[in-house]
Amino acid sequence: MLFTVSVEDSCVYTSSSSFYWILDCGASHHVTACKDSFVSYNPGDYGRVHLGNNHFCSIVGVGDVHIKMKDGKYILLKQVKHVPEMCLSLISMGRLDDEGYLTIFGKGGWKISKGALVVAKGPKTGTLYTLKTLIGKSYLVDVTK
């Protein structure tokens, strides 16, 4: 996952045309800092998330996110928390399970299916299971909000 990051006017830009989500068995919610990812969005004060380093971050919105993969397929993540201070976007395995998805990890990769349909699969990257998605040129993250 090598790409260039630059900061201008409080925004983070990457030279990559891809965006990574981490499949996380310990996350209680789907979380992203990227507001442009949402297909529906409700701004507001939705409390805070408690991170593993004992830091708290504000949830400033909630909505649904379509994740587009290289093969053109989409996964709809419901009730994603918008947390601008997050450095990583997380997909909660518990939430996917609640929505009827089956996730299998092993042999250097992972697979998400719903019924007989495989909706996503990918590699293990280092010690993380990552989902590489396509992003448009308008994707940027405002790190001041």
C-alpha positions in Angstrom: 0.0 0.0 0.0 2.5 2.6 -1.1 1.2 5.9 -2.2 2.0 9.6 -1.7 0.1 11.8 0.7 0.1 15.6 0.7 -1.6 18.1 2.9 -3.0 21.4 1.6 -5.5 23.7 3.2 -6.4 21.1 5.9 -7.1 18.4 3.3 -5.3 15.1 2.7 -4.8 14.1 -0.9 -3.3 10.8 -2.1 -1.7 10.0 -5.3 -3.4 6.6 -5.4 -6.6 5.9 -7.3 -7.5 3.4 -4.7 -8.9 3.7 -1.2 -8.4 1.0 1.4 -10.9 -0.3 3.9 -9.8 -2.6 6.8 -12.0 -5.6 7.6 -12.1 -5.4 11.4 -13.5 -8.1 13.7 -13.2 -5.8 16.7 -15.0 -2.8 15.2 -18.5 -2.2 16.6 -19.5 0.0 13.6 -18.4 0.7 10.0 -16.4 3.9 10.2 -14.8 6.3 7.6 -13.3 9.8 7.5 -14.2 10.2 3.9 -17.5 12.1 3.6 -17.5 11.8 -0.2 -18.0 8.0 0.2 -21.6 8.4 1.4 -24.6 7.9 -0.9 -26.9 9.0 1.9 -25.8 11.2 4.8 -27.4 12.7 7.9 -25.1 15.2 9.7 -25.4 15.7 13.4 -23.9 14.9 16.8 -23.9 11.1 17.1 -21.7 10.9 20.1 -18.1 9.6 20.1 -16.2 6.5 19.2 -13.6 5.1 21.7 -10.4 4.1 20.0 -8.0 1.4 21.3 -5.5 4.1 22.4 -8.1 5.5 24.8 -8.7 8.5 22.5 -12.3 9.6 21.7 -13.4 11.0 18.4 -16.7 12.7 17.5 -19.1 11.1 15.1 -20.4 14.0 12.9 -22.7 12.1 10.6 -24.2 8.7 9.7 -25.3 7.3 6.4 -24.9 4.6 3.8 -21.7 4.0 1.7 -21.5 2.1 -1.6 -18.1 0.5 -1.9 -17.1 0.0 -5.6 -14.5 -2.6 -6.3 -12.2 -3.1 -9.3 -14.6 -5.6 -10.9 -17.5 -3.1 -10.8 -19.4 -4.8 -8.0 -20.7 -2.8 -5.1 -21.2 -3.5 -1.4 -23.7 -1.3 0.5 -22.6 -0.6 4.0 -25.5 0.7 6.1 -25.3 3.1 9.1 -21.6 4.0 8.5 -20.3 6.5 11.1 -18.5 9.6 9.7 -15.5 10.2 12.0 -13.2 12.8 10.4 -10.3 12.1 12.8 -10.1 8.4 11.8 -6.9 7.5 9.9 -8.4 4.2 8.5 -11.8 3.2 7.2 -13.1 0.1 9.0 -15.7 -2.5 7.9 -17.2 -4.1 11.0 -17.4 -7.9 10.6 -20.1 -8.0 13.3 -22.3 -5.5 11.4 -21.9 -7.5 8.1 -22.9 -10.7 10.0 -26.0 -8.8 11.3 -26.9 -8.0 7.7 -26.6 -11.6 6.6 -23.1 -11.7 5.1 -20.7 -14.5 5.7 -17.0 -13.7 5.9 -14.3 -16.3 5.6 -10.6 -15.6 6.5 -7.7 -17.9 5.7 -4.9 -18.9 3.3 -3.7 -15.4 2.9 -7.0 -13.8 2.0 -10.7 -13.3 2.7 -14.1 -13.6 1.1 -17.5 -12.0 1.8 -20.6 -13.8 0.5 -24.3 -13.4 0.8 -26.1 -16.7 0.0 -24.3 -18.3 -2.9 -23.0 -14.9 -4.3 -19.4 -13.9 -3.5 -19.7 -10.1 -3.2 -16.1 -9.3 -2.4 -12.7 -11.0 -1.9 -9.2 -9.9 -1.4 -5.7 -10.5 0.0 -4.2 -10.3 3.4 -1.8 -7.3 3.3 0.8 -7.7 6.0 -1.2 -8.5 9.1 -4.4 -6.8 7.9 -7.3 -8.0 5.7 -7.8 -5.1 3.3 -10.5 -4.2 0.7 -9.0 -2.0 -2.0 -11.7 0.1 -3.7 -11.8 2.6 -6.5 -12.1 6.2 -5.8 -12.8 9.3 -7.9 -10.6 12.3 -8.1 -12.9 14.2 -5.9 -12.2 12.1 -2.8 -10.4 14.0 -0.1 -10.6 14.1 3.6 -11.0 17.3 5.6 -8.9 16.7 8.6 -10.0 19.8 10.5 -13.6 18.9 11.0 
